[in-house]
C-alpha cells in the first residue's frame, strides 16, 4: 500500500474520530435526558425540609409542560424563582429555596425542559431554557399579580437568568451564581480539559448543534446582554477554584453589566460551592438582596 493511501486512510480515521467526539459532545450539551432520569418516587421534595409547598405545572410559549413547586407565603408579594444547572433538577435547590421561604418569600422551583418531571425535550446550554424561565415568570405573575420577582440561577441556570432578565422587565433582580459569560468559551474550556483538539472539536460540535438542536454556540452570550438588565440590580457569585467555568467569566460579566451590580468572589470555592461554604450567610445575603427596594 502506498504512503499516500496510508496517509489518506489515517487522515480519514482521525477526521472520523473527531467527528464522533464532536457529535458526542453536542449530544451531552443538548441531547434528551430522559434515559438519565432516576425514579422520581425517590426524589426529595420540600417535605424533607419542612416547607409548605404545592406541586404545580405551567406551559411554555412553545407548548412544553414544565413541572414545579410553589412554596407559598400568602402575606408577601416577593417571589423568587430558582433555576438549576445543566443536568440538574429542582430538588437541588431545596436548600436555598427553603431558606428564602423561611425568610418570608414565595419561592418557585421548577425543572427545565427535559429534566426532572418536566416534559421530555431536546435541551440546550441556556438557549431553549430561556422560554422555561419566562413561563415561570408568567405563572408567578398570574398567581400573584402584585408580585415583585427575583431570580436566582446556578451555572447554566445563572446564564438563563441573565438572558431572560435582559428581555423580561418583570424580573426585578437577578442573582447569577457561577454563570458563564460566553457559551463557546466554556465549551472550549471543557474540551481543552480533556486534552482534545479544541478548535476542530468545537467547530464540528457547533455545526452538529445547529443542525440537530436548533441553535449555535455564538447565540448564547450573556456577556452581550447583561447591560440591558440595568437599572435592575444584578449580583454575580463565583468561586476562585471553579474548574468548570473559570472565575474570569464572572469578571467579564461584571465589567459588562450596568449599575447597580455586585460581585461576590468566594476564595477557595469550586463550581456552585458558595452556598455550601456557609449556608446561613449565603441565605441571609441572598434574602437581603432580594428584599431590598429597587
N, C-alpha and C positions, 0 to 999 in steps of 0.2 A: 504494500500500500504506500502511495507516495506521501511525502511530507505535507503537501497541500491538502490532500484528503484527510490526513490525520489532524492537521490544524483546523480544517473546517469542521470536522466532527467534534473536536474538543470545544471549539467556539460555540457550536450549536448546543453542546451539552451544558456549557456554562450559562448561555443565554436562557436555556430551558430551566435550569436550576434557579436562576434569578427571577424568572417569571413566576415560578412556583412559589418561591419565598414571598414575592410581592403580592400574589393572589391570596396567600395565607394571611399576610399582614392586613390586607384590605378586609378580609372576612373577620379577622379578630377585632378590627375597629368598628365595622358597620354591619356585620352579619347578624342573623337572628340568634337569639339566646335561649329559645325555649328548651333545647336539649340540655342546657346547663342548669335549668331550674331545679331546685330541691323541692321536695314535697312541702307545699305551703302550710300544711297542717302543723308542721313543726317549726314555724317561724314565730319569733317573738312579736308581740303586739304591745300597745300601751297598757294592757292589763298587767304586764310584768313590772311596769314602773308605777302602778297605782294611779294612773291618769284617766280621767273621763274621756271617752272617745266614741266616735261614730264612724263605722265603715261607710265610705261614700264612693260615688263614681261620677265622672263627667266625661264629656266627649270633646275631642279636639276639633279644630276647624277642618281638618282633613278626615274626620269621621272615625277616629280611633277611640276606643273605650279606655279610660285611664282610671286606675284604682287608687284610692287614697284613704287617709284617716283624717277626720276633723276632730281636733281637740278643743272643746268649746270653753269660752269664757264669756257668758252672755252679757256681763256688765262692762265689757271692754270692746272698743271699736278697733283696737290694734290687732292686726292679723300678720303672722309671719309664716311664709311659705318656705319649706325646706326642699332643697334639690340635691339628691345623692350623686354619687360618682358614676363612672362609665359602665361598669359591670355590676353595680350595686343595686340596692332596692331600699324602700322607705324605712324598713326596720333598722337600718344602720344609723338613722338619725333620731332614734328614740332618746338618746342621751340629751342632745341639745334641744330636741322638741319638747321633752318633758320638763327640762329646766326652764324654757321660755314660758311654757304653760304655767308652771309654778310661780313665775314672775308676773303672772296676770294677763297673759296674752293668748288670744286664739291662735292655734297653730294648725297648718295644713301640711301634711306629709303625703307624698304620692310617689308611685312608681313610674318612671319614664317608660315610654313605649317599648315593648319587647322585653321588659324586665318585670320581676316580681309577679303581681297578679294582674297587671295591665295587659291589654290585647297584644297578641304576638305581632311583630312587625320587624322589618329591617330597622336597624339602629343607625347611629352615626356618632361622630365625636363632636357633639354640640351644634349640629345643623338642624336635623329634623326635630330634635328635642325642644327647640325654642317654642314650637307650637304647643307642646305639652304644658310648658310653664304658662304660656298665655291662656291656655284653657283653665289652668288652676286659678289664675287671676280673675278670670270671668266668673268662675264658680264662687270664689270668695266674695266678689262684689255683688253677685246675685243673692248670696246668703246674708251678707252684711252690706247694704247699700252705702252705709256711712263708713266703711272700712278704710283704715289707713294701713296700707300694705307695705310690708318689708319682705325682702327675700334674702335667704342665706343659702349659699351653694358651696359644694365641695368638689374640687378637681374639675371634671367635666361639668358638673352641676354649677360650679362657680362661673365657668365660661358661659354657660347657658344663661345664668342670671344676668351677666353683664350685657350679653347680646339682646336679651329680651327687654331689659330696662331701657336700653338705648332707643327702643321703638314703642315702649308702652309706658305712658306717663302715669298710669295708675300705680305703678311701682314707685314708692316714695323713697325707699332706702335699700341699699344693697350691701351685703357682706359677701365677699368672694374669698374663700379660703382655698389656697393652693391652685389658683387658676393658671392656665397657660395664656400667653399673650397672642401667639400665632400657632395655629394647628400644625402647619408644615414643620415648624421648628421642633415641636415636641415629638412628632413622628420621626423626624431625622435623628433626634437625640436617642430615641428608643432603638432605632436601627444601629446607630453607632455603638451603643452599649453592648450589642450582640456581635460586634466586630464584623459587620456585613458592609458591603459597598453601598453606602447610603444614597449616593446620587442616583444610581441605577434603580435600586430597590424602591426608593421613594417615588421616583418618576413613574415607574410601572404601576405601583400601588395607587398612585393618584389617578392614573387613567382607568384602572380597574374600578376604583371607587366611583368615578364619574359615570362609567357605563352601567355598573350593577346597582349602585346605591343612590344615584341621582344628585351628587354634589361633588365638588372638588376641594382639595385641601385649602386652596387660597380663598375660598368663600367663607372660611371660619377664622376670623382675625379680630378678636375682642379689642386688641390694641387700637384698631382703626375707628372704633365706635364708642369707646368708653367716655370720651369727652362729651358726647351727646347726653349723657346722664345728668350732668350738672344743670342747674344748681342743686339737684337732689344729691344727698350725701352718699359717698362710697367708702367702705372700709375694705382694705386688702390685707390678707393674712398669709404668711408664708414662713416655712421653716428653712433654716440655713442648710440643713442636711437632706433636703429633698433631692433624691436622685432620679425621681420620675419626671418631675417638672422643676428644673433648676430655679433657684431663687431669683435669678436675673429676670425671669418673666414678671415677677412682682414689681421690680423696679421699672421695667418698661411700661407696665400698665399704669403705675403711679405717675410716672413722668408724663404720660399721655392724658391722664384724667384731668377733668376740670375740678375746681374747688366747689364745695368743701370735700376734702378727701383725707383719709387716714391710711397709714402704712404701718402694720404691726409685724415686724420681723422677729421670729422666735428662734433664739440661738439653740443649736444642737438638736433641733426637731426635724423629723422626717416628714414625708408626704402626709398631709392632713393630720399631723400629730399634735397641733397646739392644744386642742381640746383635752387630750389625754395627759398632757403635762401638768395641768392644774384645772380640773373640771370646774370647780367653783368660780375661780377667777374668770375663766373663759365665758361661762354662762352669764356672770354678772356684767362683764364688759359688753357682750352682745346685747343683753337686755337693756342696758343703759343707752347704747347706740340706737336701738330700735325705738325706744320710748321717747327719745329726745324730740323736741318740736323742730320741724323743718324750718 
